[in-house]
Amino acid sequence: MLLAVGGMTQVIIELELNQYFQKRRSKKMIESLHDHYIVCGFGRVGRGAASELSRAKAPFLIVDNNEERVEGAHGAIDA
């Protein structure tokens, strides 16, 4: 019983730490951007805009209310 509680605690702590460091990395990256474009929404039009900006080697940031879209955006650009 104690071993199971310890294992669950470890998993929860690891997940929380991963989320913390992911947010920290994102915030640091965003703070370092200057003179960049902001793509609002990563739907059909946003994907096209991001693809063109990527081809032009222009710095840009994608903002969408769906976190899964934003997370998947990195792999979807230039695909």
C-alpha positions, -999 to +999 in steps of 0.1 A: +000+000+000+028+024+010+047+016-022+017+024-044+012+057-027+048+065-031+047+056-068+016+078-074+032+107-056+063+104-077+042+104-109+022+134-098+054+154-089+071+145-122+041+157-142+039+189-122+076+196-127+074+189-164+045+214-168+064+239-147+096+237-168+076+237-201+059+269-191+092+284-179+109+275-212+080+290-232+080+322-212+118+326-216+115+320-253+087+345-257+105+371-236+136+368-259+115+376-291+118+411-305+106+424-339+085+393-345+051+384-360+022+370-340-001+345-357-035+345-339-051+311-343-036+280-359-065+270-381-063+267-419-053+304-424-030+305-394-012+274-406-006+290-441+006+322-425+030+303-402+043+282-431+051+313-451+068+330-422+088+299-415+100+297-452+110+334-450+129+327-418+109+354-400+105+351-362+069+345-351+048+333-323+016+313-325-013+320-302-044+298-301-069+290-274-064+253-281-032+242-264-030+210-285-029+230-317-001+251-304+019+221-292+013+204-326+022+235-345+059+230-342+058+197-361+031+208-385+050+238-400+069+230-432+053+195-433 
